Amino acid sequence: MIQTLCILGRQPALGIAELESLFGASVLRPIGNYAALLDVEPAVIDFSRLGGTVKFCKVLTTLDTTDWSRIQNFLETVIVPHTQELPEGKMKLGLSVYGLNIGVKQLNATALGIKKVIKNSGRSIRVVPNNELYLNSAQVLHNQLTSQLGWELVFVRDGQKTIIAQNIAEQDIEAYARRDQGRPKRDAQVGMLPPKLAQIIINLACGNVKPADITCDILEYKDDAILDPFCGTGVVLQESLLMGYKAYGTDLEPRMIDYSEVNLDWISNIYKIPKENYKLEQGDATNHIWQFDFKFIAGETYLGRPFNVLPTPQILQETISDTNLILKRSLQNISRQIKSGTRLCLALPAWKLQNGFKHLPLLDSLTDMGYNRLSLVHAGEKDLIYHRDGQVVARELVILIKK
Ligand SMILES: C[S@@+](CC[C@H](N)C(=O)[O-])C[C@H]1O[C@@H](n2cnc3c(N)ncnc32)[C@H](O)[C@@H]1O
């Protein structure tokens, strides 16, 4: 089997958790804090549904060395016959390195060395220069390095070995930007959930679906609806629809339901998604009775008061208690209405203090509320916090199973 090498995004634990949730722990092996090997053929993976991986690579070989000059020698020796398999035309080459002890200057020198060998074989070639040890998504996409004439070689240190892989799909940052910034209704007040994070939340909610089911043909999922009980402007619903699920959103604020409706109409027109695939209704999650069936729950809950800077301890404590109460009542209400085994992934607030995060108190009484918290093998609970530098309110991703 050809293995897939995943290069993880800014918060690697989220990418690892997502892969484990979808494919299972036994086929996944994290490498350093930048990559993971998946014992799944790249051809059966629908890369576009993964928010936490930025490069999807096909493993070409593994060398018993981490010494860069030996790696370079190996490349210069074996590369020419491989270039002959490419179609006619000028090929483009890029290099990305993770965990190996080399500098950017040396990497660029290697690229030029390989260029020379390939050029001498009679093939025309252009090299994408590195500003850092790895090429970013914009560089890969702009230079079409995953196209037929493109080659991004990815080198990942794995203990005393080096994995050499070829990037076959880069995360489509332009598509994410269109889905994020192009939405007709946005609201800075309720926050801007990045579509990538929405995908991770959905993938954590949907659980360990067998790889065979995650081929591009995910239409078979369609009868499985995802409920977001705090849908806001509808980012989780939008991403659920794009992943082939039905979407069901409720929110306390009628204005948010209107916003979600406009946004989902917009996305479904673009992607030709039937209007019957989504339903919206106003409802307070603390007491709402959900009218329609759903299989999973995924969403970003009420996050409490927004803060630009850490408030006084008293205000922080009040905010935490108020938010905790609303979310506790909501989780109790949901628990009464779902079947045993129903899986949820919620992004709950956590507050960044000087020395770590302050978590929602309700996390200590989940069992009393009718839930078990799911622990993953390769990602610790405490690592599943989405946070950017300078933010006070972070999002803690919690996976729950109804008892
Ligand atoms: C952080 S926002 C979610 C934003 C959403 N992910 C989006 O794509 O825009 C939280 C949402 O929870 C809603 N909310 C607050 N209290 C609620 C309650 N008791 N029941 C249902 N929704 C509530 C707010 O109106 C807000 O839209």
Ligand as a Chemical Component Dictionary entry (heavy atoms), coordinates in Angstrom:
data_LIG
# 
_chem_comp.id                   LIG 
_chem_comp.type                 NON-POLYMER 
_chem_comp.pdbx_formal_charge   0 
_chem_comp.three_letter_code    LIG 
# 
loop_
_chem_comp_atom.comp_id 
_chem_comp_atom.atom_id 
_chem_comp_atom.alt_atom_id 
_chem_comp_atom.type_symbol 
_chem_comp_atom.charge 
_chem_comp_atom.model_Cartn_x 
_chem_comp_atom.model_Cartn_y 
_chem_comp_atom.model_Cartn_z 
_chem_comp_atom.pdbx_ordinal 
LIG C1  C1  C 0  -19.864 31.979 18.705 1  
LIG S1  S1  S 1  -21.397 32.172 17.960 2  
LIG C2  C2  C 0  -21.417 30.915 16.747 3  
LIG C3  C3  C 0  -20.970 31.445 15.431 4  
LIG C4  C4  C 0  -21.114 30.480 14.317 5  
LIG N1  N1  N 0  -20.169 29.390 14.419 6  
LIG C5  C5  C 0  -21.026 31.155 12.964 7  
LIG O1  O1  O 0  -20.695 30.473 12.001 8  
LIG O2  O2  O -1 -21.299 32.329 12.830 9  
LIG C6  C6  C 0  -22.509 31.623 19.172 10 
LIG C7  C7  C 0  -23.955 31.721 18.797 11 
LIG O3  O3  O 0  -24.719 31.222 19.881 12 
LIG C8  C8  C 0  -25.950 31.918 19.913 13 
LIG N2  N2  N 0  -26.529 31.707 21.256 14 
LIG C9  C9  C 0  -26.243 32.315 22.429 15 
LIG N3  N3  N 0  -26.991 31.790 23.419 16 
LIG C10 C10 C 0  -27.749 30.816 22.860 17 
LIG C11 C11 C 0  -28.724 29.920 23.352 18 
LIG N4  N4  N 0  -29.068 29.908 24.631 19 
LIG N5  N5  N 0  -29.310 29.069 22.482 20 
LIG C12 C12 C 0  -28.975 29.062 21.172 21 
LIG N6  N6  N 0  -28.080 29.913 20.656 22 
LIG C13 C13 C 0  -27.471 30.767 21.473 23 
LIG C14 C14 C 0  -25.585 33.339 19.577 24 
LIG O4  O4  O 0  -26.704 34.034 19.062 25 
LIG C15 C15 C 0  -24.480 33.131 18.532 26 
LIG O5  O5  O 0  -25.000 33.189 17.237 27 
# 
loop_
_chem_comp_bond.comp_id 
_chem_comp_bond.atom_id_1 
_chem_comp_bond.atom_id_2 
_chem_comp_bond.value_order 
_chem_comp_bond.pdbx_ordinal 
LIG C1  S1  SING 1  
LIG S1  C2  SING 2  
LIG S1  C6  SING 3  
LIG C2  C3  SING 4  
LIG C3  C4  SING 5  
LIG C4  N1  SING 6  
LIG C4  C5  SING 7  
LIG C5  O1  DOUB 8  
LIG C5  O2  SING 9  
LIG C6  C7  SING 10 
LIG C7  O3  SING 11 
LIG C7  C15 SING 12 
LIG O3  C8  SING 13 
LIG C8  N2  SING 14 
LIG C8  C14 SING 15 
LIG N2  C9  SING 16 
LIG N2  C13 SING 17 
LIG C9  N3  DOUB 18 
LIG N3  C10 SING 19 
LIG C10 C11 SING 20 
LIG C10 C13 DOUB 21 
LIG C11 N4  SING 22 
LIG C11 N5  DOUB 23 
LIG N5  C12 SING 24 
LIG C12 N6  DOUB 25 
LIG N6  C13 SING 26 
LIG C14 O4  SING 27 
LIG C14 C15 SING 28 
LIG C15 O5  SING 29 
# 
